[in-house]
Amino acid sequence: MPALWIAHVTVTDEEAYGKYAKLAGPAIAKHGGHFIARGGRYVQLEGKDRPRNVVAKFPSVQAAETCYHSPEYQEALSHARNASERELLVVEIDE
């Protein structure tokens, strides 16, 4: 079943996070993911407000997890770790 990778982010260092974004997109695409929302208009109804929200669709939870643990994504993530506060989850969707 397909899955959504959902990230809620507050960027604290734009330059470093830009390096993350440049590398993360190709890593996500390599594992069958594609973006369906990136930083667009949103309404915070509950919980911690994070001004950047990203949703990518993957063929499966396993594909999203494989992407996350891949060398390519981990290299990208090394730029985001000290440049942002983030929550990231993957949820299976019923289509």
Biopython code that builds the backbone (N, CA, C, O; Angstrom):
import numpy as np
from Bio.PDB.StructureBuilder import StructureBuilder

atoms = [
    (1, "MET", "N", (0.837, -1.186, 0.000)),
    (1, "MET", "CA", (0.000, 0.000, 0.000)),
    (1, "MET", "C", (0.878, 1.244, 0.000)),
    (1, "MET", "O", (1.953, 1.242, 0.599)),
    (2, "PRO", "N", (0.434, 2.300, -0.661)),
    (2, "PRO", "CA", (1.208, 3.544, -0.666)),
    (2, "PRO", "C", (1.313, 4.142, 0.730)),
    (2, "PRO", "O", (0.549, 3.809, 1.636)),
    (3, "ALA", "N", (2.279, 5.029, 0.870)),
    (3, "ALA", "CA", (2.511, 5.675, 2.160)),
    (3, "ALA", "C", (2.867, 7.137, 1.962)),
    (3, "ALA", "O", (3.413, 7.528, 0.930)),
    (4, "LEU", "N", (2.549, 7.934, 2.969)),
    (4, "LEU", "CA", (2.907, 9.345, 2.971)),
    (4, "LEU", "C", (4.020, 9.590, 3.982)),
    (4, "LEU", "O", (3.978, 9.093, 5.107)),
    (5, "TRP", "N", (5.004, 10.357, 3.563)),
    (5, "TRP", "CA", (6.117, 10.818, 4.405)),
    (5, "TRP", "C", (5.738, 12.246, 4.737)),
    (5, "TRP", "O", (5.635, 13.088, 3.845)),
    (6, "ILE", "N", (5.531, 12.522, 6.009)),
    (6, "ILE", "CA", (5.038, 13.832, 6.430)),
    (6, "ILE", "C", (6.051, 14.469, 7.368)),
    (6, "ILE", "O", (6.377, 13.911, 8.416)),
    (7, "ALA", "N", (6.540, 15.628, 6.991)),
    (7, "ALA", "CA", (7.526, 16.350, 7.801)),
    (7, "ALA", "C", (6.967, 17.704, 8.199)),
    (7, "ALA", "O", (6.383, 18.419, 7.385)),
    (8, "HIS", "N", (7.158, 18.040, 9.457)),
    (8, "HIS", "CA", (6.804, 19.350, 9.987)),
    (8, "HIS", "C", (8.117, 19.967, 10.461)),
    (8, "HIS", "O", (8.810, 19.386, 11.295)),
    (9, "VAL", "N", (8.464, 21.154, 9.927)),
    (9, "VAL", "CA", (9.818, 21.679, 10.108)),
    (9, "VAL", "C", (9.809, 23.158, 10.471)),
    (9, "VAL", "O", (9.032, 23.948, 9.935)),
    (10, "THR", "N", (10.693, 23.508, 11.396)),
    (10, "THR", "CA", (11.053, 24.902, 11.643)),
    (10, "THR", "C", (12.518, 25.016, 11.259)),
    (10, "THR", "O", (13.371, 24.378, 11.876)),
    (11, "VAL", "N", (12.819, 25.812, 10.258)),
    (11, "VAL", "CA", (14.193, 25.997, 9.790)),
    (11, "VAL", "C", (14.866, 27.050, 10.665)),
    (11, "VAL", "O", (14.324, 28.136, 10.872)),
    (12, "THR", "N", (16.058, 26.718, 11.178)),
    (12, "THR", "CA", (16.810, 27.648, 12.020)),
    (12, "THR", "C", (18.067, 28.161, 11.332)),
    (12, "THR", "O", (18.663, 29.137, 11.788)),
    (13, "ASP", "N", (18.478, 27.520, 10.242)),
    (13, "ASP", "CA", (19.648, 27.939, 9.464)),
    (13, "ASP", "C", (19.315, 27.714, 7.991)),
    (13, "ASP", "O", (19.436, 26.602, 7.477)),
    (14, "GLU", "N", (18.898, 28.778, 7.328)),
    (14, "GLU", "CA", (18.434, 28.674, 5.929)),
    (14, "GLU", "C", (19.503, 28.128, 4.990)),
    (14, "GLU", "O", (19.203, 27.308, 4.122)),
    (15, "GLU", "N", (20.735, 28.568, 5.152)),
    (15, "GLU", "CA", (21.801, 28.137, 4.242)),
    (15, "GLU", "C", (22.054, 26.634, 4.354)),
    (15, "GLU", "O", (22.099, 25.931, 3.344)),
    (16, "ALA", "N", (22.216, 26.151, 5.566)),
    (16, "ALA", "CA", (22.457, 24.722, 5.763)),
    (16, "ALA", "C", (21.240, 23.906, 5.336)),
    (16, "ALA", "O", (21.390, 22.843, 4.733)),
    (17, "TYR", "N", (20.039, 24.390, 5.642)),
    (17, "TYR", "CA", (18.843, 23.646, 5.267)),
    (17, "TYR", "C", (18.675, 23.612, 3.751)),
    (17, "TYR", "O", (18.126, 22.653, 3.209)),
    (18, "GLY", "N", (19.136, 24.634, 3.077)),
    (18, "GLY", "CA", (19.119, 24.638, 1.616)),
    (18, "GLY", "C", (19.946, 23.501, 1.042)),
    (18, "GLY", "O", (19.573, 22.908, 0.030)),
    (19, "LYS", "N", (21.082, 23.191, 1.692)),
    (19, "LYS", "CA", (21.913, 22.060, 1.266)),
    (19, "LYS", "C", (21.148, 20.751, 1.456)),
    (19, "LYS", "O", (21.205, 19.858, 0.610)),
    (20, "TYR", "N", (20.437, 20.651, 2.574)),
    (20, "TYR", "CA", (19.608, 19.470, 2.808)),
    (20, "TYR", "C", (18.579, 19.323, 1.681)),
    (20, "TYR", "O", (18.467, 18.257, 1.074)),
    (21, "ALA", "N", (17.841, 20.381, 1.410)),
    (21, "ALA", "CA", (16.768, 20.328, 0.413)),
    (21, "ALA", "C", (17.305, 19.943, -0.966)),
    (21, "ALA", "O", (16.657, 19.200, -1.702)),
    (22, "LYS", "N", (18.478, 20.445, -1.309)),
    (22, "LYS", "CA", (19.071, 20.150, -2.615)),
    (22, "LYS", "C", (19.382, 18.663, -2.766)),
    (22, "LYS", "O", (19.238, 18.104, -3.853)),
    (23, "LEU", "N", (19.810, 18.020, -1.672)),
    (23, "LEU", "CA", (20.164, 16.600, -1.715)),
    (23, "LEU", "C", (18.978, 15.676, -1.434)),
    (23, "LEU", "O", (18.924, 14.561, -1.952)),
    (24, "ALA", "N", (18.033, 16.136, -0.619)),
    (24, "ALA", "CA", (16.917, 15.275, -0.214)),
    (24, "ALA", "C", (15.992, 14.934, -1.386)),
    (24, "ALA", "O", (15.548, 13.793, -1.512)),
    (25, "GLY", "N", (15.705, 15.905, -2.231)),
    (25, "GLY", "CA", (14.788, 15.672, -3.359)),
    (25, "GLY", "C", (15.217, 14.506, -4.236)),
    (25, "GLY", "O", (14.414, 13.607, -4.486)),
    (26, "PRO", "N", (16.465, 14.492, -4.713)),
    (26, "PRO", "CA", (16.914, 13.356, -5.527)),
    (26, "PRO", "C", (16.909, 12.034, -4.762)),
    (26, "PRO", "O", (16.615, 10.991, -5.345)),
    (27, "ALA", "N", (17.229, 12.059, -3.470)),
    (27, "ALA", "CA", (17.212, 10.820, -2.672)),
    (27, "ALA", "C", (15.794, 10.277, -2.571)),
    (27, "ALA", "O", (15.576, 9.070, -2.680)),
    (28, "ILE", "N", (14.845, 11.154, -2.367)),
    (28, "ILE", "CA", (13.441, 10.745, -2.275)),
    (28, "ILE", "C", (12.968, 10.175, -3.618)),
    (28, "ILE", "O", (12.314, 9.133, -3.660)),
    (29, "ALA", "N", (13.300, 10.859, -4.697)),
    (29, "ALA", "CA", (12.904, 10.387, -6.034)),
    (29, "ALA", "C", (13.536, 9.027, -6.356)),
    (29, "ALA", "O", (12.894, 8.174, -6.970)),
    (30, "LYS", "N", (14.775, 8.828, -5.950)),
    (30, "LYS", "CA", (15.475, 7.559, -6.214)),
    (30, "LYS", "C", (14.739, 6.375, -5.593)),
    (30, "LYS", "O", (14.835, 5.252, -6.088)),
    (31, "HIS", "N", (14.007, 6.625, -4.512)),
    (31, "HIS", "CA", (13.302, 5.551, -3.816)),
    (31, "HIS", "C", (11.802, 5.529, -4.119)),
    (31, "HIS", "O", (11.007, 4.956, -3.374)),
    (32, "GLY", "N", (11.439, 6.168, -5.234)),
    (32, "GLY", "CA", (10.057, 6.100, -5.699)),
    (32, "GLY", "C", (9.130, 7.135, -5.086)),
    (32, "GLY", "O", (7.918, 7.085, -5.299)),
    (33, "GLY", "N", (9.690, 8.080, -4.320)),
    (33, "GLY", "CA", (8.864, 9.109, -3.708)),
    (33, "GLY", "C", (8.702, 10.316, -4.609)),
    (33, "GLY", "O", (9.569, 10.617, -5.429)),
    (34, "HIS", "N", (7.593, 10.997, -4.449)),
    (34, "HIS", "CA", (7.400, 12.277, -5.145)),
    (34, "HIS", "C", (6.627, 13.216, -4.222)),
    (34, "HIS", "O", (5.770, 12.785, -3.450)),
    (35, "PHE", "N", (6.942, 14.488, -4.316)),
    (35, "PHE", "CA", (6.331, 15.485, -3.445)),
    (35, "PHE", "C", (4.907, 15.790, -3.885)),
    (35, "PHE", "O", (4.628, 15.942, -5.074)),
    (36, "ILE", "N", (4.012, 15.876, -2.906)),
    (36, "ILE", "CA", (2.649, 16.315, -3.200)),
    (36, "ILE", "C", (2.333, 17.618, -2.471)),
    (36, "ILE", "O", (1.333, 18.268, -2.775)),
    (37, "ALA", "N", (3.177, 18.007, -1.509)),
    (37, "ALA", "CA", (3.052, 19.313, -0.839)),
    (37, "ALA", "C", (4.417, 19.685, -0.297)),
    (37, "ALA", "O", (5.099, 18.859, 0.311)),
    (38, "ARG", "N", (4.817, 20.932, -0.521)),
    (38, "ARG", "CA", (6.104, 21.422, -0.017)),
    (38, "ARG", "C", (5.984, 22.879, 0.367)),
    (38, "ARG", "O", (6.019, 23.762, -0.489)),
    (39, "GLY", "N", (5.842, 23.129, 1.662)),
    (39, "GLY", "CA", (5.911, 24.493, 2.159)),
    (39, "GLY", "C", (4.794, 25.415, 1.710)),
    (39, "GLY", "O", (4.958, 26.633, 1.776)),
    (40, "GLY", "N", (3.681, 24.896, 1.261)),
    (40, "GLY", "CA", (2.582, 25.741, 0.809)),
    (40, "GLY", "C", (1.751, 26.283, 1.960)),
    (40, "GLY", "O", (2.097, 26.124, 3.131)),
    (41, "ARG", "N", (0.681, 26.905, 1.614)),
    (41, "ARG", "CA", (-0.243, 27.472, 2.604)),
    (41, "ARG", "C", (-0.777, 26.351, 3.489)),
    (41, "ARG", "O", (-1.082, 25.260, 3.007)),
    (42, "TYR", "N", (-0.886, 26.624, 4.773)),
    (42, "TYR", "CA", (-1.412, 25.637, 5.706)),
    (42, "TYR", "C", (-2.171, 26.340, 6.822)),
    (42, "TYR", "O", (-2.041, 27.550, 7.006)),
    (43, "VAL", "N", (-2.956, 25.583, 7.557)),
    (43, "VAL", "CA", (-3.683, 26.075, 8.720)),
    (43, "VAL", "C", (-3.337, 25.147, 9.874)),
    (43, "VAL", "O", (-3.587, 23.944, 9.794)),
    (44, "GLN", "N", (-2.770, 25.684, 10.939)),
    (44, "GLN", "CA", (-2.422, 24.895, 12.122)),
    (44, "GLN", "C", (-3.641, 24.839, 13.027)),
    (44, "GLN", "O", (-4.068, 25.866, 13.555)),
    (45, "LEU", "N", (-4.199, 23.667, 13.210)),
    (45, "LEU", "CA", (-5.390, 23.523, 14.037)),
    (45, "LEU", "C", (-5.071, 23.014, 15.443)),
    (45, "LEU", "O", (-5.756, 23.370, 16.402)),
    (46, "GLU", "N", (-4.040, 22.185, 15.568)),
    (46, "GLU", "CA", (-3.644, 21.644, 16.871)),
    (46, "GLU", "C", (-2.142, 21.403, 16.861)),
    (46, "GLU", "O", (-1.521, 21.307, 15.802)),
    (47, "GLY", "N", (-1.573, 21.309, 18.045)),
    (47, "GLY", "CA", (-0.170, 20.929, 18.177)),
    (47, "GLY", "C", (0.798, 22.051, 17.892)),
    (47, "GLY", "O", (0.408, 23.206, 17.722)),
    (48, "LYS", "N", (2.079, 21.690, 17.842)),
    (48, "LYS", "CA", (3.157, 22.647, 17.632)),
    (48, "LYS", "C", (3.148, 23.161, 16.203)),
    (48, "LYS", "O", (3.109, 22.383, 15.250)),
    (49, "ASP", "N", (3.184, 24.455, 16.068)),
    (49, "ASP", "CA", (3.209, 25.077, 14.746)),
    (49, "ASP", "C", (4.607, 24.971, 14.147)),
    (49, "ASP", "O", (5.582, 25.403, 14.762)),
    (50, "ARG", "N", (4.704, 24.412, 12.979)),
    (50, "ARG", "CA", (5.947, 24.358, 12.211)),
    (50, "ARG", "C", (5.643, 24.992, 10.861)),
    (50, "ARG", "O", (4.759, 24.517, 10.149)),
    (51, "PRO", "N", (6.355, 26.053, 10.492)),
    (51, "PRO", "CA", (5.997, 26.801, 9.287)),
    (51, "PRO", "C", (6.287, 26.103, 7.961)),
    (51, "PRO", "O", (5.794, 26.542, 6.922)),
    (52, "ARG", "N", (7.068, 25.035, 7.971)),
    (52, "ARG", "CA", (7.327, 24.309, 6.725)),
    (52, "ARG", "C", (6.777, 22.897, 6.878)),
    (52, "ARG", "O", (7.142, 22.169, 7.802)),
    (53, "ASN", "N", (5.907, 22.528, 5.969)),
    (53, "ASN", "CA", (5.269, 21.212, 5.999)),
    (53, "ASN", "C", (5.450, 20.559, 4.639)),
    (53, "ASN", "O", (5.175, 21.162, 3.601)),
    (54, "VAL", "N", (5.916, 19.324, 4.661)),
    (54, "VAL", "CA", (6.237, 18.622, 3.422)),
    (54, "VAL", "C", (5.569, 17.252, 3.443)),
    (54, "VAL", "O", (5.601, 16.545, 4.451)),
    (55, "VAL", "N", (4.965, 16.893, 2.319)),
    (55, "VAL", "CA", (4.355, 15.569, 2.176)),
    (55, "VAL", "C", (4.872, 14.963, 0.872)),
    (55, "VAL", "O", (4.787, 15.571, -0.195)),
    (56, "ALA", "N", (5.407, 13.752, 0.988)),
    (56, "ALA", "CA", (5.843, 13.003, -0.191)),
    (56, "ALA", "C", (5.117, 11.664, -0.184)),
    (56, "ALA", "O", (4.878, 11.079, 0.872)),
    (57, "LYS", "N", (4.778, 11.198, -1.355)),
    (57, "LYS", "CA", (4.105, 9.908, -1.483)),
    (57, "LYS", "C", (5.111, 8.878, -1.970)),
    (57, "LYS", "O", (5.865, 9.121, -2.912)),
    (58, "PHE", "N", (5.110, 7.724, -1.311)),
    (58, "PHE", "CA", (5.985, 6.601, -1.660)),
    (58, "PHE", "C", (5.134, 5.393, -2.020)),
    (58, "PHE", "O", (3.962, 5.330, -1.650)),
    (59, "PRO", "N", (5.712, 4.435, -2.737)),
    (59, "PRO", "CA", (4.959, 3.227, -3.079)),
    (59, "PRO", "C", (4.556, 2.398, -1.859)),
    (59, "PRO", "O", (3.574, 1.658, -1.911)),
    (60, "SER", "N", (5.318, 2.520, -0.749)),
    (60, "SER", "CA", (5.037, 1.724, 0.446)),
    (60, "SER", "C", (5.748, 2.334, 1.650)),
    (60, "SER", "O", (6.624, 3.185, 1.499)),
    (61, "VAL", "N", (5.362, 1.892, 2.844)),
    (61, "VAL", "CA", (6.069, 2.298, 4.066)),
    (61, "VAL", "C", (7.520, 1.846, 3.966)),
    (61, "VAL", "O", (8.437, 2.587, 4.321)),
    (62, "GLN", "N", (7.721, 0.620, 3.476)),
    (62, "GLN", "CA", (9.079, 0.092, 3.366)),
    (62, "GLN", "C", (9.942, 0.956, 2.449)),
    (62, "GLN", "O", (11.108, 1.196, 2.762)),
    (63, "ALA", "N", (9.404, 1.425, 1.332)),
    (63, "ALA", "CA", (10.172, 2.271, 0.418)),
    (63, "ALA", "C", (10.566, 3.583, 1.109)),
    (63, "ALA", "O", (11.684, 4.067, 0.936)),
    (64, "ALA", "N", (9.649, 4.151, 1.885)),
    (64, "ALA", "CA", (9.941, 5.394, 2.601)),
    (64, "ALA", "C", (11.016, 5.163, 3.660)),
    (64, "ALA", "O", (11.926, 5.978, 3.810)),
    (65, "GLU", "N", (10.913, 4.052, 4.397)),
    (65, "GLU", "CA", (11.931, 3.735, 5.409)),
    (65, "GLU", "C", (13.289, 3.471, 4.764)),
    (65, "GLU", "O", (14.320, 3.908, 5.276)),
    (66, "THR", "N", (13.286, 2.762, 3.652)),
    (66, "THR", "CA", (14.535, 2.495, 2.939)),
    (66, "THR", "C", (15.169, 3.799, 2.491)),
    (66, "THR", "O", (16.384, 3.967, 2.593)),
    (67, "CYS", "N", (14.365, 4.715, 2.002)),
    (67, "CYS", "CA", (14.861, 6.030, 1.607)),
    (67, "CYS", "C", (15.501, 6.731, 2.802)),
    (67, "CYS", "O", (16.626, 7.224, 2.715)),
    (68, "TYR", "N", (14.776, 6.772, 3.915)),
    (68, "TYR", "CA", (15.269, 7.473, 5.099)),
    (68, "TYR", "C", (16.640, 6.948, 5.532)),
    (68, "TYR", "O", (17.517, 7.729, 5.900)),
    (69, "HIS", "N", (16.821, 5.639, 5.490)),
    (69, "HIS", "CA", (18.065, 5.028, 5.960)),
    (69, "HIS", "C", (19.145, 4.943, 4.878)),
    (69, "HIS", "O", (20.255, 4.484, 5.151)),
    (70, "SER", "N", (18.834, 5.378, 3.658)),
    (70, "SER", "CA", (19.797, 5.287, 2.557)),
    (70, "SER", "C", (20.962, 6.253, 2.766)),
    (70, "SER", "O", (20.805, 7.288, 3.413)),
    (71, "PRO", "N", (22.122, 5.917, 2.222)),
    (71, "PRO", "CA", (23.275, 6.823, 2.320)),
    (71, "PRO", "C", (22.981, 8.206, 1.740)),
    (71, "PRO", "O", (23.438, 9.217, 2.272)),
    (72, "GLU", "N", (22.216, 8.247, 0.647)),
    (72, "GLU", "CA", (21.919, 9.533, -0.001)),
    (72, "GLU", "C", (21.084, 10.430, 0.922)),
    (72, "GLU", "O", (21.372, 11.617, 1.074)),
    (73, "TYR", "N", (20.056, 9.851, 1.528)),
    (73, "TYR", "CA", (19.213, 10.674, 2.390)),
    (73, "TYR", "C", (19.940, 11.024, 3.683)),
    (73, "TYR", "O", (19.792, 12.136, 4.189)),
    (74, "GLN", "N", (20.714, 10.103, 4.220)),
    (74, "GLN", "CA", (21.454, 10.393, 5.449)),
    (74, "GLN", "C", (22.470, 11.511, 5.223)),
    (74, "GLN", "O", (22.715, 12.315, 6.123)),
    (75, "GLU", "N", (23.062, 11.568, 4.030)),
    (75, "GLU", "CA", (23.956, 12.685, 3.706)),
    (75, "GLU", "C", (23.176, 13.994, 3.710)),
    (75, "GLU", "O", (23.634, 14.991, 4.269)),
    (76, "ALA", "N", (22.005, 13.992, 3.091)),
    (76, "ALA", "CA", (21.159, 15.192, 3.101)),
    (76, "ALA", "C", (20.795, 15.569, 4.530)),
    (76, "ALA", "O", (20.883, 16.734, 4.917)),
    (77, "LEU", "N", (20.390, 14.586, 5.299)),
    (77, "LEU", "CA", (19.943, 14.826, 6.667)),
    (77, "LEU", "C", (21.042, 15.415, 7.543)),
    (77, "LEU", "O", (20.753, 16.139, 8.496)),
    (78, "SER", "N", (22.278, 15.118, 7.234)),
    (78, "SER", "CA", (23.380, 15.680, 8.019)),
    (78, "SER", "C", (23.380, 17.206, 7.974)),
    (78, "SER", "O", (23.867, 17.850, 8.903)),
    (79, "HIS", "N", (22.845, 17.786, 6.915)),
    (79, "HIS", "CA", (22.758, 19.249, 6.802)),
    (79, "HIS", "C", (21.551, 19.807, 7.551)),
    (79, "HIS", "O", (21.553, 20.973, 7.946)),
    (80, "ALA", "N", (20.531, 18.992, 7.746)),
    (80, "ALA", "CA", (19.303, 19.463, 8.401)),
    (80, "ALA", "C", (19.362, 19.339, 9.921)),
    (80, "ALA", "O", (18.685, 20.084, 10.630)),
    (81, "ARG", "N", (20.150, 18.421, 10.416)),
    (81, "ARG", "CA", (20.149, 18.124, 11.856)),
    (81, "ARG", "C", (20.364, 19.355, 12.728)),
    (81, "ARG", "O", (19.625, 19.548, 13.693)),
    (82, "ASN", "N", (21.335, 20.180, 12.426)),
    (82, "ASN", "CA", (21.612, 21.377, 13.226)),
    (82, "ASN", "C", (21.035, 22.644, 12.603)),
    (82, "ASN", "O", (21.342, 23.755, 13.036)),
    (83, "ALA", "N", (20.206, 22.469, 11.591)),
    (83, "ALA", "CA", (19.647, 23.614, 10.879)),
    (83, "ALA", "C", (18.130, 23.677, 10.980)),
    (83, "ALA", "O", (17.493, 24.520, 10.349)),
    (84, "SER", "N", (17.547, 22.765, 11.790)),
    (84, "SER", "CA", (16.089, 22.719, 11.856)),
    (84, "SER", "C", (15.625, 21.942, 13.079)),
    (84, "SER", "O", (16.371, 21.178, 13.691)),
    (85, "GLU", "N", (14.371, 22.171, 13.403)),
    (85, "GLU", "CA", (13.646, 21.346, 14.365)),
    (85, "GLU", "C", (12.572, 20.649, 13.543)),
    (85, "GLU", "O", (11.828, 21.304, 12.813)),
    (86, "ARG", "N", (12.483, 19.317, 13.654)),
    (86, "ARG", "CA", (11.613, 18.569, 12.749)),
    (86, "ARG", "C", (10.898, 17.426, 13.437)),
    (86, "ARG", "O", (11.372, 16.862, 14.423)),
    (87, "GLU", "N", (9.762, 17.111, 12.894)),
    (87, "GLU", "CA", (9.085, 15.857, 13.164)),
    (87, "GLU", "C", (8.869, 15.210, 11.803)),
    (87, "GLU", "O", (8.527, 15.882, 10.830)),
    (88, "LEU", "N", (9.069, 13.910, 11.747)),
    (88, "LEU", "CA", (8.897, 13.189, 10.491)),
    (88, "LEU", "C", (8.211, 11.864, 10.797)),
    (88, "LEU", "O", (8.601, 11.138, 11.712)),
    (89, "LEU", "N", (7.196, 11.569, 10.022)),
    (89, "LEU", "CA", (6.526, 10.281, 10.180)),
    (89, "LEU", "C", (6.142, 9.750, 8.816)),
    (89, "LEU", "O", (6.046, 10.488, 7.835)),
    (90, "VAL", "N", (5.926, 8.444, 8.785)),
    (90, "VAL", "CA", (5.449, 7.786, 7.572)),
    (90, "VAL", "C", (4.163, 7.063, 7.953)),
    (90, "VAL", "O", (4.113, 6.353, 8.957)),
    (91, "VAL", "N", (3.128, 7.251, 7.143)),
    (91, "VAL", "CA", (1.845, 6.616, 7.415)),
    (91, "VAL", "C", (1.329, 5.937, 6.147)),
    (91, "VAL", "O", (1.336, 6.523, 5.064)),
    (92, "GLU", "N", (0.893, 4.719, 6.301)),
    (92, "GLU", "CA", (0.313, 3.975, 5.185)),
    (92, "GLU", "C", (-1.042, 4.561, 4.837)),
    (92, "GLU", "O", (-1.809, 4.929, 5.727)),
    (93, "ILE", "N", (-1.340, 4.650, 3.558)),
    (93, "ILE", "CA", (-2.637, 5.181, 3.148)),
    (93, "ILE", "C", (-3.450, 4.085, 2.467)),
    (93, "ILE", "O", (-2.916, 3.203, 1.795)),
    (94, "ASP", "N", (-4.713, 4.175, 2.661)),
    (94, "ASP", "CA", (-5.656, 3.199, 2.105)),
    (94, "ASP", "C", (-6.257, 3.818, 0.859)),
    (94, "ASP", "O", (-7.106, 4.705, 0.946)),
    (95, "GLU", "N", (-5.821, 3.354, -0.293)),
    (95, "GLU", "CA", (-6.352, 3.905, -1.547)),
    (95, "GLU", "C", (-7.312, 2.932, -2.197)),
    (95, "GLU", "O", (-7.859, 3.221, -3.261)),
]
sb = StructureBuilder()
sb.init_structure("model")
sb.init_model(0)
sb.init_chain("A")
sb.init_seg("    ")
for serial, (resi, resn, name, xyz) in enumerate(atoms, 1):
    if name == "N":
        sb.init_residue(resn, " ", resi, " ")
    sb.init_atom(name, np.array(xyz, "f"), 0.0, 1.0, " ", f" {name:<3s}", serial, name[0])
structure = sb.get_structure()
